[in-house]
Amino acid sequence: MPGSQVSKRKAADGDETPRGAILRASGTAKGGPRGPTARERGSEMSGVMATTASGTSSGGAAVPRRWGTPAVRAAIIGTGLTALALRLWLLFWPGLMSVTQYDDGPYFGSAVRLVHGVLPYRDYAFVQPPGITELMSPAALESYLGSTAWALVIGRFLTVLAGAAAVVLAGFLVRHRGVLAVLLTCGILTIYPPGAMAAHTVQLEPWLVLFCLAGAVAVFDGDRITASTKRLAWGGVAFGFAGAIKVWAIVPVLVIVVLCLPHARRAAVFAGGVAAGFLVTVLPFVIVSPGRFYNDVVVAQLARIGARVPAWMRFNSMMGTPKSLNPSAVITLAVALLVLVIVAQIGASLVTGSRPPPLDWFALGSAALIVLMFLWPPYFAAHYCAFLGPFLALSLALPAARLAQGLASRRAQRQPAAAAAGAGPRGARRRALPARTGRPRPAGPRRGWPAPASSCSAWPCWPARPRRRGRRSAGPAASACPRSPCR
């Protein structure tokens, strides 16, 4: 019958030639299954990839934007739940309606007054921007149905959730660096004493940290600043709203603007988003009472007076170390922490052969400027340090993860070379032999083996001589037949 009919019958019976099977398995045959494309292979890659200096993976694929591998997801969710449980315990331990802070009363009271028609700055003095007033307004509506005490409880629960959400955002920011970076960043931020204590009631710092980290997640694409105009604008809006909560958000904003400066358009888009987020929140109150807004928010903050807090006490609060330490121990720990960060960055750069990426500079620059800002004014409060928490955690975790990835990459590069060197000439000769086929080898005994008394003309092979335990056999181990294909 014609060849085409034969091929069709073979295909129908499932009998396929080796060449057709190879083509069909590789996806080159017409109608066969298609192999994964480069885009699909990149999408299947996990979120734990070593990044190069250009912000891509070692294989050149774009940095993943998803949650990463199951281990990374488990680390983010686990640390987030731990942070939530710790902050809930700090809330319930003294009592839901107990008085643990002075500042939460004015902050939440401004929201209660706002929902009842009393405006800050115009009707009474309020020394902070109106961001926290607007955030607490939904909880303050409870004062219409119940009491202001239960409304404050709702505000405290919302602040606890904000503190735990900040831990999740910090892990989401460093997910591309792997499990170690996530565990270090989220772990430090979870147990950082100033951050945990500030989140148990209505304070500015937990909300400030939340929106700063949200802006950083939008602005950074892996280790690099994103080229997306939309993400830059929305990241700027988040930072602008953070500035409407507390003006300290200007510190990370300035660092990001400096990192964007080689691309002026990116810096302009980000700055425009910051201005929009800040002005939309603040402008209605400024229009109503511009002079009093300036006096309350700007002049009153700059004119704070009081006894100057010693520098060692500030370092003690910033590191979260016990209050029982003496000044010399605190200074020693502060110097050791600074040396650790510097050595980790230098070691990571030497091992990886690349400079720190912009995400590392963002963490280091923000942390350094915040420390200087805390050391400058005479007035200082311990809960201020909650704003330093995420940047301190990033400054410690990012170089450690980069150093670990560099060492793992070097170890992986040495293994193939060591395996090739350990194989020696015998391994090279064994790899050079052709593949076995069904044809028997040429007749003749192997080198060093006694020649058989007679040669077999057909299979099966001669039976092998049994070996005695503890004694080496002088003959072949399996088959003595020189023509046997089993050999």
N, C-alpha and C positions, 0 to 999 in steps of 0.2 A: 504494500500500500504506500501511498505517498508519504514523504518524510514529515509533512505537516500533520497528517493524521496520526502518525506514530507518536509525535511529540505531544499532541493533544491527549492521546490515550494514556501516555505515561504520566502526564500531569494530572489526569483525572484519577488514575490509580494511585497517585501519591508517590510514584517512582520517578525521582528527579535526578538528573545528572549532577555530579559534584560541582561542575561549573555553575549550573543553574541554582543550586543550593547556596553557593557562595554569593552569587549576585543577589539572590532574594534575601539572604541574611543581612547583607550590607545595604539593602534598600536601593540598589542601582537598577534592578530589574523593573521593567515597566509594570506598574500596578502593585509592586511589593511594598512592604512597610517602610516608611521613611524614618531614618535615624534622627536623633535630636539635633536641632540646629544650634548654632553658637548662642543665640538669644535664650533658647530653652535651657541649654546647659548652664548659662549664667543665672537664670532664675531658679534653678534647682540647687544652686550652691548655697551653703549655709551662711549665717551671719557672722561666723567667727572666721575671718580671713585676715591674714597679715596684709597690711596696706603698705603700698610703696609711697615714695615721696610725692607722687602726683595724686594721691588720694584714691588710687585704684588698687585692686587686689594684686597679688603677685602674678596672677595669670592675665592681668590686664582688664578684667571685668570690672564693671562699676560697683561701687560699694553698695551692699544690699540695704534696702530701706525698711525691710520687714523686722519682725521681732527677733530674728536670728534662729539659732539651733534650739532644739528642746532644752539643752542645758542652760543656754542663755535665758530662755523664757522662764525656766524654773528658778533661776537665780533672781531675776527681776521680780517675779511674783512672790517668791519666798521672802525676800528682803522687804518688799512692800507690805506684806501681811505682818511681818515682824514689827516694822515701824508703826503700823496701825495699832497693833496690840500694845506696844510700849506706850504710845501716846494716850490710848484709852485708859490704860492703868494709871498713868499720871493724872488723868482727868478724874477718875473715879476714886482714887486713893484719898485725897483730902475732902471730897464731896463735890457733887455737881454744882451746888450753889455757894460753895465756900469762897471766901475772899483770899486769893493768892497773889494778886497783883493790883497795883493802883491804876495802871494805864488802861486796862480793859474797860473800866467804867467810863472814862471820857470817850474812848473810841466807839464803844457800842452805844453810849448815850447820845452821841451825835447822830447815829442812824435812827434812833427812836425819835429824836426831835425832828429829823428831816421828814419822816413819814407822817408827822403831826403838823407839818407846815412851818417849822422853825428852821431857818437857813443858817448854816455856820458862816463865820466871818462877818456877816451882816448883823445878825442878832446876838451873837456871842463869840468869844474868842476861841479859836481852834488852831493849834500850832502845827498841824499836819495837813498835807494835801487831802482832798476829799475822796480819794480812792477807797479807803477803808469804810468811810461813811456809806458810799454807794454799795459796796460789797455786802455790808451787814443790813442793808435796808430790807431785803426779803425776810430775814429772820426777825427784824424789828416789827414787822407787820403782826406778829403774834401778840404784841402789846394791845392790839385792838380786841383780840379774842380772850386773852388771859392776862397774865401779868408780865412786867418787864423782866422779872427774874427768870421765868421760863423762856422768854425770848433770848436772854443772855445764854441760857443753856444750849439753845439751838445754835447760837453763834459760836459757842465753844466746840460743839460737835463739828460744825463746818470747818473750823480752824484745824481740828485734829485731822479731818479728811484732807485738808490742804497740805499739812505736813507730811502725811503718808504718800500723797500723790507726788510730792516733790522728789521723794526717793525713787519712785517709779520713773519719773522723767529723767532723773540723773542716770539711771541704768539704761534707759532708752537712748540717751545721748552718747554713751560709750559702748553700745552693744556690738559695734563692728570690731572692737578690740578684743573681744572674747570674754570667756567666763571669768577669768582672773580680774580683768578691769571692772566688770560689773560687780563682782563680789566685793572688791576693795572699795569702790566708790559708794555703792549702796550700803555696804556694811558700816563704813565710817559715818556716813550721813544718818544711818539709823540710830546709832548709839551715841552720836555726838551730843554731849550733855546740854550745851546752850540751845541747840536746835530742838531737842526733845522737850526741854522745859518750856520753851517759848510757845510750842504748839498746843499746850494743854488749855489755853485760854485765848481770848481775843487779843492778839498782838499783831503788829505790822510785819514783823520779820518772816513768819511762815508764808504769808501771802506774797511778800516781796520776792522771796526765794522761788515760790511756785511760778510766778509769771516770768522771772528772769530765766529759769530753766526751760520754760515753754518757748520763750524767744530763742534761746540757744539751740534747742532741738530743731526749730524751723530754719535758723540761719545756717547751721552747720550740716553739711552733707558728708557724713563720715568724718574724716580729719580736716576737710577743706570747707571753706565758705562756699555755699551753693551759688550757682550761676543763675538760678531761677529767680526771676523778678518777683513773682508772686510770693515765694517763700521768704525772700528778703523783706518785702513789704509787710507781710503778716508777722514775721519775727520782730520787725521794728515796732509794730503796733503793740505786741506783747510787752516789749521793753518800755514803750511809752506809758502803758497802763501801770507797769511796775513803778515807774517814776511818779505817777499820780498817787501811788500808795506811799512811797517814801522816795525822796530825791536821791537817795544813795544809788539808785539804779543807773545813774549817770556814769558810774565807774565802769561796769562791763560794756556800756554803750560806747564809751570812748575807746576802749580796747578793740572792739569790733570795728569801729570806724578806722582805726589805724591799720588793722589787718586788711581792710578793704581798699586802702589808699592806692595800691598799684592799679586798681580798677575804679576810677572815679565814679563811674555810673553806678556801680554796686553800692558804693558809699552813699551816693545821693539817694538812691532808692531806699536804703535802710534808714538813713536820717529822716527821709520824708515819712516813713512809717512810724518812727519814734515820735515825730512832731504830731502826727495825726492822733496816735493813741493817747498822747498826753493832753493835747488841746481839747479833744472831744470830751474828755473827762473833766477838765479843770475850767474850761472857758465859761460855762454857764455861771459858775460862782464868781469868776473874775469880773464878768460883766455886771453882776449885781453889786459887787462891792470891791473894786480894784484896789483901793488904798488899804483897806483893812486886810485883804488877802495878802498883800505884799508885807505888811507889818507882822502878821501872824506867822506866815510860812517862812519868810526869808529873814527878816530882822530879828524876830524872837529866837530863831534857831542859832543865828550867829552871835547873839548877845547873851548866851547862857553863861551863868556864873556859878561859882561853887569851888570847894576845895579840890585841888587837882589829885586825881587818882594816880598812885605810883605806877610806873611802867611795868614792874614785875607782876603786879596784880592784874594788869590788863593782859599780859602774856599768859598768865595762869588761866584767865577766863577764855582767852582765844584758843588755847590748847585743850581746854576741858579737863585739866588735871585737878586733883583734889586741892581743896582750900588749905589743907594742913601743911602744904609744902612751904619751905622757907625760901627767901628771895634767891639765894645762890642756886638751889636746886631747880627753881623755875627757869632761871637764866640759862643754866646748863642744858636743860631739856629743850629750850627754845633754840639754842645754838645747834644742838644735835639734830633737831628736826630740820633746820635750815640746811645743814651739811648733808643730811640724808636726801633731801630733794635735789640739791645740786649734783651730788654724786650719782644719783639715779639717772638724772637727765644726761650727764656726761657719759656714763656707762652705756646707756641705751643708744646714744648717738655713735659711740665707738663700735658697738656690736653690730648695729644695723647699717652703719656707714651713711647715715642721712641725718639732717638736722631735725630738730623737733618740728612737727607739723603745726599749722595754725591753731588747732584745738588745744595743744599743749601750751602754746604762747597765750592763748585766751585765759586758760586757767591760771598760769603763773602770773601774768600781768594783772589780772583782776585781784588775785590773792595778795600780791605785793602792795597794790594801791589801797586795798581795804585795810590792811594792817597799818599802813602809814596814816590813813584817815582816822583809824581808831586811836593812834598814838598822839595825834595833833591836839584836839581840843582838851580843855581841862575836865569837862564832864564826861563820864563814861558809865554805862550800865552793862551788867553781865549779859542780858538778853540781846544786846547788840550783836554779839558774836555769832548768833544764828545765821546772819547774813554771810559770814565768812565760811560757814560749814561746807557748802557744796564746792566752792573753789579750792578750799584746803583738801577736800577729799579727791578732787580731780588732779590736783598738783601731786599728790602721793600715788594715786592709782595709775595714771596714764604712763609715766615713765617706767613704773614697775612692770606693767603689762607689755610695754614696748621692748623692754630688756628681756623679758621671758620669751617673747616671740622671736627676737633676734637669736637668742641662744638655741631655741628649738629649731630654727631654720638652719643654723650652722651644724647642729647635730644631725639633722636630716641630710645635709649635703655630704657629711663625712661617711655616713653609713654605706652608700653604694661604692665609694672608693675603697673603704676598708674591706667590703665583701669581695671586690674584684682583686684586691691585693692578696687576700687570704686564700683565694682559690688557687693561685700559683699557676705554673705551666701545665700541670695535669688537668686543672679545671678548664684552662683555655683550650687544651687539646680536646677535652671531652665536649666542649661547646662547639668546636669546629667540625666534629664528625657529622656526616649526613644523617638525616632522619631514617629510622628503621623502615624497611618495607617488608612485604611478604616473601621476598625472594631469599633463599638461603645464602649464607656467606660462602666465600671460596673455601674449598676443602683444605685441610691442613691443621695441624695442632697449633695451639697457642704457644707463644714463647714461654719456655720454662715448664711446659706440661709434657708428660710422657706421651709419645705417639700411641694411638690405639692399635690393638693387635689386628684389627680388621676394620674396614670402613663400612658404615651402613649405607645402603642404597636408597633407603626410604625412611620416612618418619613412621612411628614415633622414635624419640631419642633413646639413647642408652640410659638406664637408670643411674642415678648418682650414687657414689659410694657414701655410706653413712659416716658421719663424723662422730668421734668420741668426745665426750665432754672433757674439756681441759686440755685437749691435744689438737694441734693444728693439722688440717688435712693437707696432704701433699698434692691432691688432685683438684679438679674443679669442684665448685660448691653445688652446682645444680645439675648440669648435663655435660657429659663428656663427649658428646657427638660434635665433631668439628663442623658438620654441615647443618646442625640444628638451628632453626630460626629463633629458638628461645634464647640463644646466646646473643 
